[in-house]
Amino acid sequence: MKMARPSFAPLCCGLACLLAALLVGLAAGPSGAHPLAPALLELVEQPGGRVEVLWKRSSLSVPGSNIQPVVPEACPSQDRPTFEEQGVAVLVRWTIDCGEAGLVGQPVRIDGLGPAKIDTLVRIELADGRKIQRVLRRGEPSMVVPAKASKWNVFVDYLTIGFDHILTGADHLLFVFGLFLLCASTAPLVKTVTSFTVGHSITLSLAALGYAQLPSGPIEALIAASVLALAVELARDTSKETLMRRYPWPMALLFGLLHGMGFAGALREVGLPQGEIPMALFSFNVGIELGQLAFVLGLVIGSLALARVEIPMPMPRRAAVYVMGSLAAFWTIERTTAIF
């Protein structure tokens, strides 16, 4: 007797509605389809102990939050801060003096990370050329400037950045959600998601290492268009077996190459630490994969749970696909318009 393969198709109707509503709320936030970019605190030490400070944060902010850097008390300011607007970012520059002892061993803190829920990248360049890079977040808002960067800190920091990026990017999540709806059973789902992973891992690595550089504007517009194309495919009559439905994994590989360029753009905003580039690139990629797997696992568990509970759902699966397509169409128009 041949056992039937487990199918997700009849299970995902209610889940589709719930998830679509969740992603609509995520996309409608102040950051749009992507989270707010991390803030940046850059400290460049000069011979003699003077330190040039750059504080960069988004002009968009979460209501009730006000993130601010706190430089060492032993390093008094030498001039008044200067302010500059750069797109949606605000740049503040000033100089402090840490004396002959320098920055090593001094505490650095970022206040207000809890309400803002925004990570802060700290870049430090010591007078002898050593470079240190850390990510401060609400669970760890302070650090003591070390003499050299720790490989473990680099791994954890960039893994967390990758994990947070995929789980707070509504356009990437919608695409993965579309792949979930496209695949009717476990085997095609595993093959399709793996192909998507391979695709964006290739272009992420090439772009981050400088072998493939493309403008971020067209890439973001094409990513939105890929979500729209997948939504159009999902809205078609399921009784007709199209090429995309017959071979979903080559399509996922192709679009994965495109999404990898988008991930690389996020990584360029953060930057890669000198001397630890392979480690940072690897852990960032691992973070993205873990976030993606967590999302897919949540979809599978949610589908199986809803199959056991008879809850009336006011919206059919098709309505969720239309919501997905509408969001993707809006992002495509918005990002294409921004290019020109």
N, C-alpha and C positions, 0 to 999 in steps of 0.2 A: 504494500500500500504506500503510495507516494504522499508524503506530508506536504501541505501547502506552506509556502514561505510566509512569514509574518508580514502583513501589509500595513503601511502607515496611512494609506489613502482614506479609509473610512474613519480613521481616528482623529484626524487633524482639523476637522471642521471647526469645532469650538475653540481649539487652541489657536487656530489661525485668527479668529476674531479677537481673542484676548491679546495675542501678541501684537497684532496690527494696532490695536488701541494703545498698547504700551509704547510701541515705536513712534506712533504719531506724537505722543506726549514728549518723548525724548527728542524728536526732531523739532518740535515747536519751542524748545527751550532757547535760552539766549545764545547758545552756541550753534544752532542749526544742526546740520547733518554731522558735524564733528564737534568734539569737546573743545572747551577753551584751551588755547595753547598754554603750555607750562610757562610760568614766570622764569626769569633769568636773573641771577646775581653773578656778576663777573668781577673778580678781584685780580688786578694785575700789579704785582709788586715790582718796584723799581729798586736799584741799588741804594742803600741808605735807609730803607724802610718805608718810603712813601708808597702808597697804594692807590691806583686809579680804580674807582668803583663805578660800575655800570649796573643800574637796576632797570629791568625791562619787564613790563607787565601789560596785559591786555586792557584796553580802555573799557571793554565789556566786563561787567563784574556781577557776581551773585549778590542780590539785595542783602544788606546787613553785614557784608564782609568787607574787610579792608586789609589786605596783606601788605606787610611792610618788612623790609630787612632790618636787622639789628646787628650792626658791626661791633667789633670788640670795644669795650670801654677804654682799654689801654691804647686805642688808636683814635685820637681826636680828629675832628674834621679840620681841613686846612682852607677850605673855601666854601662858598655858597653853592648849593646844587643848581644845575641847569636842567631845564626841561625841554623835551622835544617830542613832537607827535610824528609817528611813522606808521601810516595806515591806521589800523585799529590798535596799535601799540603805543604806549607812553614810555619814553626813555628818560631816565634821570641819571646825571653824571656828577660826581664830586670826587674829592681827594681826601684821603686820611693819612695819618702818619703813625706807623707802628714802631718807629725807632730802630735801633740796631738789632733788636731781638727779632723783628720781622713778624710775619703772619703765623709761622709754624707754632702750634700749641695754643693759638688764640681761638676763642669760641665765636661761632657765627650762628645766628638764629633768624628764622622767619616767623613773624607773628601773624595770626589771623588765618592760618591754613585750614583750621577746622571748619569754620562756616563756608569758606570759599571752595573747599574740595578741589583745589588746584595744586598740583605738584610744582616745586621750584627747583630748577636746575642751578647748581652752584659750580661755576668754573673758576678755578684758582690757578694763576701762573706765578710761580715764585721767581725771585730775582735771578736764580741760577738756571732758569729754564725748565725746571720741573713743573709738570702740569697735573692737577688733581681735579677730578670731576665727581660730584655727588648729586643725588636727588633727595631733597628734603620734602616730606609730606606730613600730613597732620599726625600720623603715628610717630614720626621722628622729625620734629621741626628744627632741630639744632644739630650742630656738629662741632668738633674741635679739629682745626686744620692739621692734617697729618703731614709727616715728612714726605710720604709717598702714597700713591693710590693703592688701595687694597683690591685684589682680583675678586674677592668674594663680594665686596660692596658693589663693584662694577656689574657683576653678574646679577645680583638681586635688584639693583636699581633699574637696569635696562629690561630685565624680565618683567618687572612691575609696570614699566612704561608701556611695553608691548601688550601686556594683558589688559591694562586700562584702556588703551587706544582702541582695540578691537571691540571691547564691550561697551564703549561709549560712542562708537561711530554708527549711527543709525543706517547709513547707506550700505556699509559692509554687512551689518547684521541682516538687513533686508535681503541682500543677495544670498547669504547663507540660508536664510529662511525660505527663499524661493527654491533653492536647490533641494531643501528638505521636502517641499511640496511636490517638486518635479519627480522625485524618486518614490516609487510605489512600495519598495521593500528594502530590507537591510543591505543586501549585497550591492545593489546599484548606489545606495546612499554612501556606503563606505568608499566605493571606488570613485564616486563623483567628488566627495569632500576631499579625498586624498589628492585627486588631480588638481583641485583648486589650490590646495596647500602647496603642491609642487610648483605650480605656476607662479604664485606670488612669492614663494621663497627664492626662485631664480631671479626675478627682476628686482626684488628687494635687495638681494646681495649685490647684483651688478650695479644698481643705482647708488647704493650706499658706498660702494668702493670707487665710484667715479667712472665706471665703464659705460654707463647709460644715463645721460642727463636730458630730461625733457621738461618743458615748462609745466608748472603745477596746475595752472588754469585749465588748459586743454585736458590734462589727465583727469582732473576732478569732474569735468563735464562728461568725459567718456565713461567714467565710473558710474555716474548717475544714469547715463544712457544704457549701460549694461544692465542695471537694475530694471529699467523700463523695458528693455528687450525681453528679459526673463518674465516680467509681469505679463507682457503681451502673449508670450508663449503659454503661460499658465491659464490665461483667459480663453484660450482656444478650446474647441470641442475635444474632450479627452478621448473620444472614440476614434479620432483620427491620429494615427501614429506618425508624427512629424520626425524630421531628421534629428532635431534637438532632443526629443523624447526617446528616440531609438538609441542615440549615442550621447548621453548627457555628459560623460566624463571628458571627451575632447573639447566640448564647449566650455566646461568648467576650467579646464587647463588654459584655454585661450583667454578667458576673462580673468583667470587668476594672474596671468602675466600683467594684465592691465591694473588690477587692484594692488599688485606688488609695487608698482610705481607710486601709487598713492601712499602706501605704507612708508616707502622710502622718503617721500616728502615730509611726513611726520617725523621721521628719524633725523632728517636734515635740520629741522627746527630745533631739535634737542642737541644734535652734534654727537660726534664720536670721540671718546677720550684718546689722546695720543698715547701709543704704547699698548693700549688694550682694545684696539679696534676689532680684532677677530672675536674676542670674548664678548664685547658689547653687542656686536652684530648677531652673534649666535644666541645670546640670551634674549635680545629683543625679539628675534624670530620665534624662539621657544615660547615667550610670553604671548605672542599672537596666536600660536597654535594651541596653547593651553586655554586661552580665552575662547577660541573658536570651538574647541572640543567641549568645553563647559556649556557653551550655548547650544550645540547640537544635542548633547546629553540631556540638557533641560527640555528641549523639544521632544525627545523620545520619551522621557519619563512623564512629561506632561500629557502627551498623547495617550500613553498607556493608562494613566490615572483617570483621564476624562472618559476613556472607553468603559471604565468600571462604574462610573457615576452618571446616572441619567439626569443631566442638567439641560433644560431647554435653552437653546441659543437663538437669539433673535436674528442673528446675521449668518447667512450661509458662507461657505468657503469662498465662493466667487466674489462676495462683497469685500472680503479681506484682501483678495488679489487686486480688486479695483482700487482699494485704499493704497496698496503698495505701488500700483502703477501711477496713481495720481501724485503721490509724493515724489516718485522718481521723475515724472514729467515736470513737476515744479522745479526740482533740483537741476534738471537738465537745462531748462529755460533760464533759470537764475544764473547758473554757472557759465552758460554760453554767452549770455548778455554781459556778464562781468568781464569776459575776455576782451570784448570790443568797447 
